[in-house]
Amino acid sequence: MSTIIYPSPIFGPVHSRRLGLSLGINLMPGDGKICTFDCLYCECGFNSDHVAHSPRPTRQEVRDALRATLERMQAEGKTPDVLTFAGNGEPTAHPDFAAIIGDTIALRDELAPTAKVSVLSNATMTHRPDVRSALMRVDNNIQKLDTVSPVYIRHADRPCSPSYDVDAIVRQLAIFDGNVVIQTMFMRGIVDGFDFDNTGATYVQPWLEALRRIHPREVMVYTIDREPPERRLQKAPREVLDSIRDRVIAMGIPCTASY
């Protein structure tokens, strides 16, 4: 199993399929994974395989490390396209997430004014007003919605909270009033008798209906890129992703597909 554990609090820059030259901001420990999901396809592996032994970085540590990195890149004549909150788990679960977003926007404005601030999130913290308010301030509020099937989500995304409710998540995403990008993983494969193919009408049509309710600014559909911890999962074919992308565009919502 090939997995990645990211340094904390700053990593990269790396070239993102969807965002360009991305400087990563990891609000989880640098020696393990803390996430509200335990996805079968996560490039960081399963939560239980990478238990963290150090604390999350503090707000001050994130601010100091980001400043130092941006100043170094500026001196080298490099500018990131995006500052991306991602890494070893759910960034919005950090207790100082909202304050860290404020610090990041201020540093971006000072040292890399052309860079966008992006957050890659699984939407499990969108019920918190402070998190929603912070997400409204970033350039790319990217929230995961792989399906609206509770059964599929329990098998694929494996939320850690037994009270996870995808209908509530859709309602919370709609509160952003269009200031949100939806990111959806499509894949195939049968694992322990469960069919993980979410590319057919059974899954896609209800997902499209949820998009109508959310009315996102954009949708990103993608498939497995690196080897997942569950090796029996497979990439969705390019032509299938293109077909799903085209159906979203036909609804009047911009959509990109990454293979």
Helices and strands as residue ranges (DSSP letters): E 10-16, E 20-26, G 47-49, H 59-75, E 82-86, G 91-93, H 97-111, E 116-121, H 129-135, E 140-144, H 150-156, H 166-174, E 181-185, E 187-188, E 190-191, E 194-195, H 201-214, E 218-222, E 234-235, H 238-250, E 255-258
